[in-house]
Amino acid sequence: MDRINGQLFKEMLRSGMNNLGNQQQKVDALNVFPVPDGDTGTNMYLTVSNGVKEALACPSDNVGEIAKVLSRGLLMGARGNSGVITSQIFRGFYQAVKGLNEVDAVQLAHALVNGSRVAYKAVMRPVEGTILTVIREAADYTYAYTMTEDITDCEKVMARMVQEAKESLDTTPQLLPVLAEVGVVDSGGYGLLVILEGFLKAMQGQPVEKETVESAGESAQTKVEGGEEEFGFCTEFILHLSDQGVRHFSEISFRDELATIGNSIVCVQDEDLVKVHVHTLEPATAIRMAKRQGSFLKLKIENMTEQHEEILEKDETITRKAEHKKYGLITVAAGDGIRDMFLDLRADAVIGGGQTMNPSTEDFVSAIRKLNCDHILILPNNSNIILAAQQAADVLEDQDIQVLPTKTIPQGLSACIMFNPDADLETNLSEMNEAIENTKSGEVTYAVRDTTIDGLDVRAGEFMGIAGKKIVTCVPDMMNAARNLLDSMLDEESEVVTLIYGEDAMKEQAEQLAAYIADKSDAEVEIVNGKQPVYSFIIGVE
């Protein structure tokens, strides 16, 4: 195979996407922390599927043009750190094949190397033992092999890339001790390997097909919530397909896409009408998926506080009227109570998301475009969301957008409190960053698997207390976990404790913890009904 043409390139993309989708849960299971988090496999699959589906719809057979559409789709659909890095790999790939109708072996090897270089540049502090290491080592060794052996067969180049990626992935525990302790390889690196294997299968004439939802297993969200009755929103709609939708709509593909965010799925097509039912924590994501296919004739979302029309119009972004102002404040939160706290603290837009629901680059871009401000300040409130926010700032490079490094809800709230709409930008950034640094954050959630981390035995189903990035306790009782967590966070300098209880906790339990805090310290306690999923309690100490 001397060259890759547009048709084969599309088949490679489809095969890579399907292979990742089929092994999505296996990638998820490699996450080091045993928490119900954003899930690497889920984030990578949502990112890749967003880009690949647009690339497959590209009418051109020019590899460069297809790669351009792919890069843009990945860029806007990127979720989580793994998704953003994946989008950057293929951004670099596109830069190398730009203007090429077909790609030969040397050009393919060079494009993979350029993907590695661009991905590294996108991360401020690259960490070895991650997807970055896998793409760099695999691409560099493959390029050296291609040039040294004078390889002209594209299939041989990809086969070597897969081989080198496997070997690099196997060494990730040696570079990241926490991987060795837990006994896994890097999840993002494994996800990349799966994509490359899908590419190779297509080049060998055996493209990977998408497995059915049943054979692929439960969706990541099903694992998190433990059953369909626990999903937050019953979402139903009737969709009138556009002309393009009628031509391209597939019940199986759309059902598989919905399976990445929910379960209890029914999808039935009758000519240009589609009836859909899904249980999900992300109703607006389901709506966005549908809007690409046509328009709504009927929409019903049960258990939502906002009016249905507002959800449809705002795509899970709660935004105030876009009057011209000096500052615009965008933040991320899951839970109506936490969202309202941010709005009360002068946030202009609150993007729905957090753990298990990492918003995409496009979510940030959409929120930014609805504002009319000289300076935009973004508070991601999750370490796995910061890169997507920064990528949105890069997309809208003509605007002054500052992404503050808030990694938790308490840090975001503290930053909002210090925000002064009358102060200059430098003062605000200084005051808000100082507040972030001086805020301790803790969460109580449940373990999703047995493991040992930092010398602590963690058992599935028990409650963990997490202070910062460290699991400090894991016990069967939620309240004991919360008390143990508070013991590790409180000290003589503690002045204010914000206690945010979630969907699976009660106000009385929060009041019991407030009394416990009063016995342990002189700190003032504020109790908030955050209504957040995943975390029984979110605790901020200042």
N, C-alpha and C positions, 0 to 999 in steps of 0.2 A: 504494500500500500504506500505509493509514493506521495500521495497528497490527500488531504482532508477537504472535501468540498462542503458546500452549505448543507446539502441534504444529510450527509453523514454527521456533520457537526450537530445538527438538530437532534439526530437520533442518539448521539452521545449524550447530549444534555438531558433528553428524556430518560434515558437509561440510568444516568447518574442520579437524577431526581427520584426515580422510582426505587432505586437501590437504597437511597437514604431514607425514603419514606418507609420502606419495608423493614429497615433496621433502626428506625427512629427510637424505639423504646430501648434497644440495646445500647444506643449511644447515651440516652437519658440515664440509664442504670450505672454508667461509669462516673457520674458526677461524684466528686469527693465527699462533699457534705451530704449527710443523709437527711436532707430537709426537702420538703415539697417546694422546690425552687423553680426558676424559669425554664429548666430543662434544656440542656445543650442540644440534644437531638431535635426537640420540638422547634427551638429557635432556628437551628440551621435548616430544617425542612421548610418552615414557613418562609424563610429568606430565599432559599433556592427555588422553591416552587413559584414564588412571586416572579422571580426573574426568568425562569425557564418557560413558564406559560406565556410570558410576553414574547420571548425569543421564538417560541414555536409558532406564534401568530404572525411573526415578521414575514412579509411577502417576498423578501429578497432571498436569493440563494448565495449571496456574497458573505463569506465567513466574517469579514470585518464588520459588515452591517449587522449581522445577527449578533455578534459579540457586543456591539454597541448597545443594542436593545437589551440584551442580557444584563450588561453592566448597569444600565439605568434601572432596570427592574429590581436587581439585587440591591442596589444602592437605596432605593426608596422603601423596599420591603424588609431591610435588615433589622433583625431583632436580637438583642443580647450581644455580648462581646463576640461570641463565636460567629454569629450571623454577620456582624459588621466586618470582622476579619475575613470571612469568606467572600463578602462583597468586594473587599479591597483586593483579594487575590485575583478575582476575575476582572476587576477594573484594570489591574496591571496587565492581565492577559489581553484585554481589548486594546490597550495602548500599543502592544507589540504587534497585533495583527491588523491594526487599523489600515484600511485601504487595500487589504489583500482579498482577492476573490477566493483563492484556495491557500492552504497552508502545507508546506513541506515539512520534513522531519526536523531540520535545523530550526526552522521558524517556530515549530511547535515547542521544541526544547527551550528556545530563547523566550517564548511567551510565558512558559511556566516559571522561568527564572525571574522575569520581570514581575510576574504576579507576586512572587515571594518578596521582592524588593519593595514594591508598593505597599504590601501588607505590613511590613516592618515599619515603614515610615508613618503609617497611620496610628501606631501605638506609641504613646509617649515613653513608656517604660516597658519594653518588650521583655517577657519572661520566657526563659528557655525551659523546655520540657512541656511545651504547649503545641497547639496547631501551628504556631509560627516556626518552631523548630522543625516540625515534620515537613512543611512546605519548603523551607529553606534547604534542608539537607537533601531531600528527595530531588528537588529541582536542580540544585548545584551538581550533585553526582550524576544525574541523568544527562545534563548538558555536557559534562566532561566526557561521559561515555559516548554520547552522540558524536562529539567532535573528534575524540581520540580514535574511535573505531570507524569513523567515516560512515555513520549509519544514515541510510536514506529511506528506511521503512518506518512510517509513522507508528505502526502498531508496535514495533520493537521499542520505540521511544516511550510509548505509554506503558508497555509491559515493564520496562525498566523503572519508570516512575512509580508504578504500583509496588514493585519489589523494594525500592529504596524507601518508600513511605512506610512500608511494613517494618523494615529494619529500624528506621528512625523512631517509629511509634513504640517499638519494643524497648527503646532506651529511655523513654520519657520518665519512667520511675527513678532512673539513676540521676536525672537532672532536677527532679522535683521530689524531695523526700516524702512529702505528704502522700504522693501517689504510691510510693513504695509501702508506706505504713498501712494504707487502706487496701493495697493489693490490686490496683487498677492501673491502666494506661490512661493517657490524657483523652478525655471525651471528645474535645474538638478535633484533635489529631485523628482519632478513629473515624469521626464523621467525614473528614476530608478523604481518608483512605477509602471509605465506602463510595464516595462520589467518584473517585478515580477508578475504582474497580468497575463501576457502572459504565464509565467511559470506555474502558478496555473491552468489556463484554460486547458493547455495540460495535466496536471496531472489529471484533472477531466474528461478527454476524450473529451474536446471541444476546441481543439487548434485553435488559432486565424489564420484566413487566410488573406493574403495580399489583400487589396482592390485595385480596379483598379485605375489608375491615375485620371480618371474623378471623381470617387466617393471620392477619398482622397482629391481632391481639387488641387489648384495650388501648384507648388513647391515653396520652399522658395525663390529661385532665381527669379521666376516669380513675387513674391510679391515685391522683391527688385527693379526689373527693370521696372515693370509696363506694360510690354507688350513684345511680342516676337520680334518685330522690333528693340527693344533697346538692344538686346543681342549682345555682342561684336563679336562673331565669328560664322559663319555658317560652321559647321563641317560635312563633308560627307566622308564615306569610305566604301569600300567593303572588308569584312573580310573572309579569308579562314580558316575555323575551323580546329583545330587539331583533332586527333582521340578522345582525351578526351573531347574536346569541342563539337564534334558531339554528344557524349553520354550524356553530361550534359547541353548543351545550351538550354535556354528557352527564347523565344521571350518576353514573359510577364515579366519574372524576369529581363531581361536585359533592357527592356523598363522602368520598375520601377526604376532600378538603375540609368539610365540616367536622369530620372525625378528629381532626387535629385540635379542635377547640371544644368538643362536646360529645354527647352520646344520645341514646334514645332517638336516633335519626330516622326520619321518614322523608324521602325525596321522590316525588312522582311527577312525571312529565306527561302532558297531554297537548301535543302540537306546540303552540307558542305559550302555553301556561305551565307553570311549575308550582306544585304545592310542597311546602317544606315545614318540617317540625324538628326542633333540636333543643336539647337541654344543655345549657352552657353558662359559664361565668362571663363570657364575652359576647353579649348579644350584638353589640355594635360591630364587632369583627365579622360576625355572620352576615350582618346587613351590608357591610362593605364588600364581602365576597359576592353577594347577590347583585349589588348595584352594577357590577361589571357586566352582568348578563342582560339586564333590562330594568324595568320599572315596577314598582309595587302597586298591586291592586288592593291588597289587604295586608295589614301588619298588626300583630298582637304580641306584646311582651308582658308576661305576668310577673308580678312582684317587683316591678321597677317603680321608683319614686318619681322619675321624670315622665312627662307626657310622651307618648309614643312618637309623636311628630317631632319632638325636640331631639330624641335619640336619632331618628332618621336623618334629621338635618345636620346635627352636630357631630355625629360619628363618635360618640362617647367623649367628646371634648366639651366641657362646660365653659362657655365663653361669654363674657360681658360685652356690651356694645363697644364697637371698635372706634372710639373717639381718639383723636390725636393726643398723645401724652408723651411726657419725657421718658417714662419707663413702662415696660410691659413685663409682668412677672408670670412665668409659666412653671408649673410644678406637676409632679406625677404622684398619684395616690390611688389606692384601692380601698373602697369603703366609703359610704355616704357621709359618715360622721367626720372622717379625716378630711374628705373633700371640703366639707363645710367649714372646717377649721381653717384651711388654706384660703378659702374665699373670704372669710372674716378677717384674715391677715393680709388683705389687699392683693391676693393672687388674681390675675386677670383670666387665666385659663388653667384648668385642672384636667390633665389627660388621665383617663382611667388606666390603671396598670400598676405593676409592682412585681412581687414574686408571683410566679406562675403566669403572669400576663405582661410580659415585656412589650412595651409599645414599640412600633417601628419608626424608622427615620421619617417615613411619610406622615405618621401621626404628629410628629413634632413640626414638620414643614407646614402641615395643614393648620395647626394651632398658631404658628408664627404669622402666617399669611392673613389670619383673621384680625390681627392686631395692627394698630397704626401708631408706632412708638419709635422714638429715637434710639433707645437702648432696650434690648430684650435680655432678660435674665432668666436662665433656665435652671431649675432645681430637679435633677433626675431622681434623687432619693433612693437610689439603688445602684450598687457598683456595676451591675450587669446592664444598666441602661445608659450610663454616661457616654459610652462610645457612640450609641445611636443618636444621642442629643448633639454630640460634637459633629457627627456626620451631617446632621441637619444644618448646623451652622456653616459647614463647608459648602453645602448645596446653595444656601442663600448668602453667598459671600458678599453681596452688596449691602447687607444689613449688619449693624453692630450687635452681635449676639455673644453673650458671655455665658458659658456653661460652668456653674459652680459645682465643686466636687462633693455634693451631698450624697452619701451612700445609704442613709437611713431616713425614715420619716421624722424622728426627733431632730436630726440635723437640719432637715428642710424647714421644720417649724421654727427652730431657733434662728435660722437665717432670715426667715420671713419677719420675725419679730424685730430684728435689727435693721430691716430695710426701711429707709427713709426716702419717700418720694421727692423731698425737697433738697436732699443732699446731692453733691456731685457724684459721678460714677466711681471715681477712685475711692472716695470715702465709703460709699456703699459696699464696694467689693471688699475693702479692708475690714469693715465692721462685720459683714456677713461671714467672711472666711474665718474671722476670729471666733465668731459664735459657733461655727461648724467644728472648729478644732477643740472647743471647750465643752462640747456636748458628748456625754456618754450615751450609748444606745444599747438596748437589750431587747430580746424577743423570746417569747415562749411559744414553741410549736411542737409538732410531733415528729418522731423519726420514721422514715419510710423504709429503712432496712437496718439489719444488724451490721455493725462495723466497730472498729476501734480507731479512734482518732485522738491525737495528742495524749495517748495513754488512757483515755476514758472509754469504757465499754458502753456502746450505744445499742439499744435494743429496739427493734421495730415496734411501733405503736406506743412507746413510752414518750414522755414529754421532756423536751430539752430546753434548757435555759442557755441562750447564746448571748454573750457579752462581746460586742464588737464582732470579731471574726472567730472567736473562740467558744467552743461548747464547754460550759463550766459545770453542767449538771445534766443527768438524764435519769429520771425517776418515773414510776408508774403514775403518780398523782400530779395533776396540773398545778395545783396550788403550792405543793411542796417545791416543784420546779421553779415557780415564780419567786417563792421566798428565798430559795437558794441563789437564784439569780440576783435578787436585790442585795443579798449579803455580799456578793462580789462587786457590786456597783456602788454601794453607799460608803461614804467616808465622812470625815469631819468637815470637809469643804463642800459637801452637798448642800445646796440651797433650795433648789426647786426640782420636784419630781413630777413628770407628766406621765400618767398611767392611762393608757388607751386600751380598752377591752374590746374584743372582737366578737364575731358572730357566735362562737361556741363558748363564750363566757358570759356571766351575768353581772349586773351592777352590784349585787350583794357581795360577790366574790371580789370585785374591785375595791369595795369599801373595806373588806377584811384585809386586803393588802395595804390599803391606805393606813389602817390602824397599825399594821405591822411596821410600816415605815415610820410612823409617829413614835413608836416605841424604840426604834433603832437610831433615829436621828432627829435633828431639829428642822429638817427640810419641809417646806410647804408642798402639799400634794394637790395636783389638779387631776380630777377623774374625767375622762372623756369616753363617750360611747362611739368608738370609731367605726363599728359595724364592718370591720375588715375581715376578709377570708384568710385562711392559712394560719394566722398568728392569733393565739388566744389573748396574749397581751403584748403590747409594744410599750417599752419603757424608756423614757428620756430622763437623764439626770444632769443637772447643770450646777 
